[in-house]
Amino acid sequence: MLYSVLTGIVLGVSAGTMTGLLPGVHTNLVAVLFGASMTGVVDAVAAAVFLLSMGVTHTVTSILPNVYLGVCEGADVVNVLPSHRLVGEGRGGDAVLANVFGGVVAATLSALYFGAATWLVDISYQRVLYVLPVILFVALAYLVFRAPSWVEGVVVVGLSGVLGWTVLSSALENALFPLLSGLFGIPLLLFGDGDAVVRDRCNEGVALRCGRAGVIGSCFGFATSFLPGVGSGVASSVGVKAVSNDPTVYLSMTGAVDTADFYLSLATLLVVDKARNGIVVVLSNVLESVFIPLLVVVGVVSAGLAAVITLRLEPVMPKVFEVVSYEWLSRLVTGLIVGLVAALSGVRGVCVLGVSTLLGSMVHWRGVPKIVMMSCIIVPVTVFLT
């Protein structure tokens, strides 16, 4: 059994690092391929440890392309905005450190209160479902009033919501990738500051400032682990008001929310048999044969290893900018995104990418906070529930 656990951790952390660093190669894709090819071949313990390690590691390492390349996946889109600001100030290392710190805090706290989280989901899930549409409407109202004027807020929330509902209700494969990359990623690459200088990390005091954010983010991550439509972006945007508007604090909170969300989605699976992501779907097939406390410990170990790997790789990223201009690299990454969308979602995906990029660019020009466009997720879920 020890050999199975160690093998699963090593392979899972390696796979999670790969998916974190390579945009478009998502853990859900790897999990589905693993489930299709390895069912009955790999023992249940090794499979479960591999899947959990990969998922936790991905939530930590994905901050690197997010910060330095502006490439986003899923809920990570909101990290691009404050992290890009820090890169422009020469504080890319701070952005990475803050996000990693939040993720490690969340993994540790999630392990400590995993049992309590399971109990809370058990007693509250059905009650929460009754009021979930109200929660989502409140979230939409919050997004509207984040805009400079409520009129602009209504317009952006409406357009983003209609676009999201249209795309997500279609049969488009990997629909979130072109939708979110167009709304958030490509406009940032096209209109980013090409004169930004990336200097050495100046991380003095970052951990101290982000400690409280990591704790609060862990609590919000628990909520998002069983609330459909309420992602880390909205949760972090609300939670950061209780701490600070410092972008490092925001990134620490999103790191905590993302990690706790994935980690505690296991509790949601155990109690209500609902899977929030592709990894948990595959994991559910082998979970009955695995000792749950073992997976809780594996999650913390994986988060620690992922943090070490990420912080070791971070100094390499600024060196890229010493030999490659930001403008050239932005064009390269934009081309990479277009190519990945074409490969993963086809011609229709490229069309979605174009439309969402146009909307994202208009929002950028108007100076409306990008998080308002998260209505592209909340509106479809609200429509589905009502």
N, C-alpha and C positions, 0 to 999 in steps of 0.2 A: 504493500500500500504506500509506503514512504517513497518508493521509486516512482509510482504513478503520480503522486502529488508533486514531487520535484520536477518530473518531466513535464507535467501539465503547466506548472508555473513558468518554467524556462521557455517552453514553446508559446505559451499564452502571452507572456510579456514581450517576446520577440515579435509575435504576430501583431499585438496591439501597438508596438512601436512602429511597425511598418505601416499599418493602416492610419496611424496618427500623422505620419510624415508624408504620406502619399495621398493627396487630395483625390477623392473619387473612389478610392479603394476602401470601402466602408466595412466596419466590423460585421454588419448584417449580411453582407455578401459573403464574407469569409465563413461566417457561422452557418449559412445555408449550404454552402459548398461542403463544409465539414460534416454537417448533419447528413447530407445526401451520400457522401462517399465513405464515411467512417462509422456509420451506425452498425453495431454488431462486430466491428473490427477492433475498436479501442474500448477498454473497460470503462465503466460508468464514472468511476472516480476521476480518472485521467481526463475524460471528456469534459466533465463538469468543471474541474479545476482550470483546464485550458480555456474554456469559454468565459468563465468569470474573470480570470487573469487578463485575457485579451480585452474585455470590455472596460475594466477599470483602468488598465494601462492606456487605452485609447483616449479616455476622457482627460488624461493628464498630458500625454505627448502631443495631442492635436493642437495645443496652443502654439507650437513653433511655426507651422505654416500659416496659422491664423494671424500671428503677430507680424512676421517678417514678409509674408507673401500676400496677405489679405485674402487668402482662400478660405472659404467657410463651408461648413456642412451643418444641416439641421439647425438646432438651437444655437450653435456656435456663432451664428451670424452677428449677434449683438456684441460679441467679444472683439470683432474686427474694428469697431468704431473707437473705443477708448484705447485699444492697444495701438492702433495706427497713430493716434495722437501722441502717445508716449514714444513711439519710434521716431516721429518727427521732432521730438524734443531730445532725441538721443538717449532715451531711457527704455529701449527695447528689453533690456535685461530685467528691469523692474517689472515690466508687464508679465514676462514669463515667470519670474520668481513669485509674484503675487498670485497668479493663477495656480501654480503648482502648490504653493503653500495652502491655499484654500482647499484644493483637492485632497491633500494629505490630512488636513484637519477633519474634513468631512468623512473620509474613509475611517479614521480612528473613532470619531464620535458615532458613526453609523454602526460600527461593530459593537460599541459599548451599549447603545440603546436599540439594537436590532430586535431583541425580544419584546421590548416595550412598543416598538413600532409595529410589530406584527399584531400585538394585542389591540393597539389603537385602530389599525386598519379593520380588524375583525369587528369591533364594536361600532365603528363610525361609517364604514363604506356605504352601506345602503342608505343611511340618512343623508350623506353628502350628495349622493346621486340625485336626490330630490331637489336640492338647492343648487346643483351645478350650473344649470342655465343662468340663474341669477348671478352666480360668481363670474361667469363668462361675460355677461352683460356689463357688470361692474368693471371688469378688465377692459372691455371695449371703451367704456366711458373714460376710464383712466387714460387710455391711449389718445382719445380725442383731445383731452385737455392737456396733454403733453405738447401739443402743437402750439405755435405762436398765437394762433387764433382758433376758436372753436370751429369756424367755417373751414379753414384749411384742414383741421383735424378730421372733420366729418368727411371731407372730400378724399383725403388720403386713406382713411380707414375704409371708406366705401369702395374706392378703386382697388385697394389691396385685397379687401375681403372678396370682392367679386372675382378678381383674378385668381385668388387662392381657391375659391370654391369651384371655379371653372376647371382649373388644372387638376385639383385633387379628386374631383368627381369624374374625371375622364379615365381612360384606360392607359394613360401614359406611364411607362415604366420609369422608376426612380424619379418621380415627378418633383420631389422636394429639391433635388440637386439643381436643376435649371431654374426653378422658381426662386429659390433663396439666393443662389449665386448671382442672378440677374438683379434682384432687388437690392442686395447688400454688397456683394463682392466686387463685381465688375465696375460699378460706378465709382467705388473707392479707388480702384486701380487706375481708372481713366482720369480721375480728377484729383488724385493724390498729389502730395508735395514732392516733386521730383528733386528738390534741393535739400530734402531732409538729410541730416548727417547722423549716422548711427555711431555713437561713441561707446566707451566702456560702460558696463553696468554701474549705476550709482544707487545701490540698494540699501543704503543706510536707513534704518528705521522701517523698512517695508514690512518685515515680519511682524513688528510690534503693531503697526497700524492695521494690519490685515487679520490679526488674530480674532478680534471680535466679529469681523465680517465672515470669517470661516465658520464660526459657531452659528451665527444667524443664518448663513447660507445653507448649513446642514439641515436646519429646521425647515426652511423653504423647500429644500430638495426632497425632504420626506413628503411634503404636501404635493409637489409636482409628480412624485412617483406613482400616485394613483388618481391624479386629476387630469383627465385628457384635455388638451388644448391650452393648458397653463404651463408654458415652458419656462426655461431658465431665464430667458431675457426679461419677460414680464416680472417674474418672481424677484430677480435681482434688482430690477429697476425700482420695485416697491421697497424691497428690503434695504437697499443702500441708503434710502432716506433716513433710516434709523441710525446710520453710522456716519457716513461722510460722502461728499461728492467727489472725492479724490478718485481718479481713474484706476489707481492700483487697488483701492478698496473694492471698487466695482468688479474688477477682474478677479480678485480673490473670492468675492461672493459668487460670481458665476462659476468659477472653478469648483467651489464647494457645492453649489446647487447641482451642477452636472454630475459630479461624482456620487453625491448622496442619492440623486434621482436614480442613477443606474443601480447603485448598490442596493437601495431599499426597494427597487422594483421586484427584487427577489421575494421580499416580504409580501408584496401585493400578489405575486404568483402563488405563494404558499396558502394565502388566506382565501382569495376570491378567484383563483385560477384564471387571472387575466395577465397576459404578457404585453409589456409596453414597448418592446423592441425585438428585433430579429434574434438576438442572442438568447434572450429569455425564452423565446418560442422553442428554440432548439434545446435549450437547457431543460425545459419542462419534460422532455422525453426521457431524461436520465435522472431526474431529481429524486425520484423515489428510492433510488439505490445509494444515495449519498448522505452522509452525516452532515446535517446543515451547519452545526458549529464549525466544522472543518472549513466550509466555504467562507464563513464569516472571517476566520483568521486568514485565509488565502487572500481575501480582498485587501486586507490591511498590508500584508506582505507585498502584494503586487503594486499597490499604490506607492509604497516606499521605494521599490525598485524602479518604478516608472519615474518617480521624482528625481532619483539619482541620474538616470539616463537622460532625462530632459535637461537637467541643469548642466550635465556634462556636454551635451550637444549644443546648448544655447550659445556659448562663445564662438562657435564655428559660424553661426548664421551672419553676424555682422561683417565677418571677413568677406562674405560674398559681395557685399556692397562696396568693398574697397577696390574690387576689380571689375565689377559690373555696375553700370549706371542703373538707378532706380527706374528711369523711364524705359530702358530696354528690358529690364526684368519684369516690369509691369505688363509690357506688351507680351512677353513670353508667357507669363502666367495667364493672361487673358486668353491667349491662343490655346494654352493647355486646358483651360476650363471649357472653351468652345469644343475642343477636340474630345474631351471626356464626355461632355453632354451629347455630342453626336454619336459617340460609341455606346453610351449607356441608355440614351433615350431616343435616338434617331432624329429624323428631320423635324418631327413635331416638337421634340425637346429643344432643338435649336430655335424654333419659332417662339416657344415659351420663353427661352432665355432672352431673345431679342425684345419681346414685349415687356418682360419684367425689368430688363435693363433700362428701357425707355422710361418706365414709371420711376424706377430708382433714381435715375438721373434727374428727372423733374423734381423729385422730393429733395434731392441734394441741392439743386439750384435755388429752391424756395427756402432752404434753411430749416426745414421741418426735421425734428429728431427722427433718426432712422428707425428707432424702435416702434414708432407708430405703425410702420408697415407690418409688424408682427400680427396685425389683424388678418393677414393672409392665412394664418393657421387658426386663429380663434374664431373667425366668422364661419368657416366650414364646419368646425366642431359644434358651434352653437346651433347652426341650421340642422345638423344631423340630430342633435339631442332634442330639438323642439319640433 
